[in-house]
Amino acid sequence: MNLFSQLIIFGLLAAAGNLLGGLLLTQLPGLSRTHQRQLIALGAGFILAAVLLEVVPEVAGPSNEHLGTAMAWLLAGYLLVQLLEHTIAPHFHFGEEIHPEEMQRRGAVFTAVFALSIHAFFDGVAIASGLLTNFRLGAVLFIAVLLHKIPEGITVASIILSSGKAARTAQWATGIVALATFVGVLSVTLVGAAVSYALPLSAGVTLYIAASDLIPEVNHGGWRASVLVFVGVALFYITHLMLHAALS
């Protein structure tokens, strides 16, 4: 399978995760928040390990000659999400929305969906940047992204439903976020020269999602959810070993 086909398939599968999350919430309104948090916890552990143990060493270079530049771009990605979530869309968190009164304020739904679309765009950027660097890194980032795509879809649908709109509107909103994921993949594919900047920038966005969005949600889920963060790290390590053995 050529590289372009890999990019398209990974992009479509990641986008499908958003759609599945929205579908689950709209079709299964009794979906347990406990199960949502457990899935979030698993993804958080995997993402943290992937960014810190795979992406950072890759962008730093074999002798760390690019470490300073890479960390600057990673910080920029992290701060970009801080700007989006706590300045442009000040009421925002992953998982099912439990404050409908906030979502009924003028413009709240638009800004929340916009922030999630930016998240999703950089998810696609991360996948494409990883694949354009090497298949192993792309596969790891794809799994990391996929693990939080369903919770992301649940979040989008929940925001729409909390604002009083219909399930069909919620599904359309998850479609917009899914499209943003695929656009992120295509944008890096078409501008391949930007990979050296796009990879650490998207890693900063992904790190924020894991550490500042997902982990706080996990911390409300009790010890079982907390344990699943460590399971996510272990899952990353197993994936790393399997990919290394398969590609070496």
Secondary structure, 3 states (H helix, E strand, C coil): CCHHHHHHHHHHHHHHHHHHHHHHHHHCCCCCHHHHHHHHHHHHHHHHHHHHHHHHHHHHCCCCCCHHHHHHHHHHHHHHHHHHHHHHCCCCCCCCCCCHHHHCCCCHHHHHHHHHHHHHHHHHHHHHHHHHHCHHHHHHHHHHHHHHHHHHHHHHHHHHHHCCCCHHHHHHHHHHHHHHHHHHHHHHHHCHHHHHHHHHHHHHHHHHHHHHHHHHHHCCCHHHHHHHHHHHHHHHHHHHHHHHHHHC
